[in-house]
Amino acid sequence: MKTEFVNHQGEHLLVYFAGWGTPPSIVKHLKLPDHTDLLICYQYHDLICNFNFTVYQSIRVVAWSMGVWVAERVMHNYKLLSATAINGTGTPCHAQTGIPPHIFQRTLNKLSPQTRHYFEHRMCLDKTTLSDYIQRQDYREFEDIRTELHFLSSAITNDTQKDLITWQNAIISRNDSIFPPVNLYRYWENRCKVIEYPYAHLLFHHFTEWKNFWEMMYD
């Protein structure tokens, strides 16, 4: 996997696990808490994260979409101050608690620049958000995201473990067209605190600060 590190010489660390095919810039507008560094994990061509987590006093995790499954594999050996899952589950390819397998497989088998655009339209839902997304400077190359999806499909099939870390919070978008909201709720309802928003699968532009993803859970 690739990482981007935002170093503020802080004693605390926030680790963000991106969704499939998405660029780091979609979260870079979010304000970090004081004394906090940021590690962005994305481009999952493997699950290797070469980073020294042990130097931090505390670690928070925010994981989105397929990043929820990846986060459990990378962070299960570390003590976390909090972990928030956004529009994803520990079983991302599952008829009852993830993306239905026939849809996941169809996306994989028929992936092309055209079907990618359709997927991104469903991810964003509105034209303004979609236009902003596809015009980003770090918008990812098609072959890159195709390789990533093939890796994730194989890895998820071969590793069905779940609950490798303890999640405190789960955020669900009621208008999610990627992960069925009913499946998200079914997975999280007995695991942790759940909050719903009237957003699409991609929702970061509705927020201004990282702490919105854990502090708002207790308002």
N, C-alpha and C positions, 0 to 999 in steps of 0.2 A: 504494500500500500504506500501511497504518498502521504506526506504530512507537510503542513505549514505551521511554523512556530512563531507566535507573536510574543516577544520577550519584553516584559516590563520590569524584569528583575524582581518579580513578586515571589512571595513565599507560598502562594496558593496557585493551583492550576485548575483550569477548566478544559476538559477534553470534549470536543464536538466530533461526533461520527456522522458523516454525511450520508445521504441517500444515494442510491445507484445513479451513476451518470451525471451527478450534479457538481458544479464548480464551487470552490471555496468562497467566492465573492458574495454568495447569497446571504451569508451571515456576518459579513465584515462591517456592516453598519451598526451592529449591536454593541452597545457600550458594556465594557467589562467592569466587574466590581473592582474596587481599589485593591492594589497589591496582588493582582491576579494576572498570570500568564495564560495564553490560549494556545492549545494544540488542536489543529484541524486535521482530521483523518479522512481520507477520501481515496478514490481510484483503487478499488479493491481487486487487484490482480493477484494478491496473496494476502495473508493475514499477519504478515511480519511488520511489527511496529518497533523500530529501533529508537527508543526514547527512554531517558532515565527518569522514571516517575518517582524514584525514592527520595529525591532532594526536596520534595514539597511537604509542607506541614499539612495540607489538606488537598483533596482532589474531588472535584465535581464532574459528573458526566452528563452531557445532553446528547441524546442520540435520536436521529430522525430516520424513519422509514426502514430500509434495509440495514441502516447503521445500528439499529437496536440489536440485531442478531450479531453483527460484527463486534459491537461493544462488549458483549458478554464473553467473547473469545479473547479479547485483548486485555480486559480489565478485571478478570475474575480473581487474579492473585493480589489485588490491591484493596486496601481499606478506602472506602469512598465516603465522603461527607454526604453526598446525595447523588442520585441517579434519576434522570427524567427521560422517559420515552415519549417520542412524538410521532404519532401516526405510523406506528410499526409494532411488531410483536417479536417474541422469541421463536415463533414458528411462522416465518414469513411466507412459506408455501404450504398452505393448509386450508382445507375446505371450510373449517369452522372457526379458525382463529388466525387466519392470515389471508393472503391472496389465494383464491381458489386455484388448485393446481392446473386445471385446463386453461385458465387465463394466463397463468405464469408461463406455461409451456408454449402457448400460442405466441406470446410476446417474444419469447426466445427464438422460436422457429421462424417467425415471420419478420424478425427485426430488420429494418431497412431505414434509410433516411426518411422515407415517407411515414412509416409506422412509428418511428421515433418522434416525428412532429405530432402525430396523433396522440401518443403517450404524453408528451409534454403539454399539449392542449388540455388533456384530462387532468394533469397534475396541477395546472394553473387555473383553469376554468375560464378566466376572463382574458380578453384580448390584450389589455394593457399590461397585465402581469406577464403574459406569454411573450409579448414583444420585448419587454425589459429583459426577460430571461435569455432569450436566444441572441440578443445583441451584446451580451456581456463579453468582455475581452477574454475571459478565461472559459468561455463556452467550450465544451470538450469535443474532441474529434470523434467521429462516428466509430472508427475502428477501435479506439480506446474504450468506449463504453460497451461495444459489442464484446470485447475480450473480458471486460469486467462482469457482464451479465453471465457469460458462459462459466466463468470461474465461480461466481456466487451460486449459480444453479447446481453445479457439481458439489460444491462445498456444503450447501444446505442439505442436499440429498444424503450426503455421507455423514453428516453430523447433526443429529436431531436432538441433542441435549438442550435443555432450557433451564431457566432460573439459575444461571451460573453466577449472576450477581443479584443483589437485592435492590429492586427499584422502589423508590419512594413515591414517585409521581408518574402519571401517564396522561398525556394530552391527546384528545381525539377531536378531529375535525368532522363535524356533522355532514359536510359536503364533500368528503373525501371520495374521489372516484378511482383511487388506486387500491387502497386497503378498504374493504367494506366496513363502514363504521360499526355495524352490528358485530362483525368478527373482532374488531378492536375491543369493543366493550366486553364481549364474551371472554376474551383473553385476560383483560386487566381487572375486571370487576371484583375478583376475590384476591387480587394480589397487592393492590396499592391504591392510593388516592387517585381518583379520576376526575378530570375536568373536561368539559366539551366546549368547543367554540364553533361558530357558524362560518367556518372557513373551508378552503379547499385543502388538498394534500400539501401543497406548498403554502406555508403560512408565515414565514419569517418577516415578510415586509409589513405585517400587522403589528410588529413589536419593535421596541426601541432599545431594550436592555436585556442582557442575558438573564439577569435575576428574575425577569418576568416568568421564566420557565420553572422556577421553583417557589419563589415567594408568593406569587399569585395563587398558588395552590391552597394557600392557607388564609386568604383574605376573608 
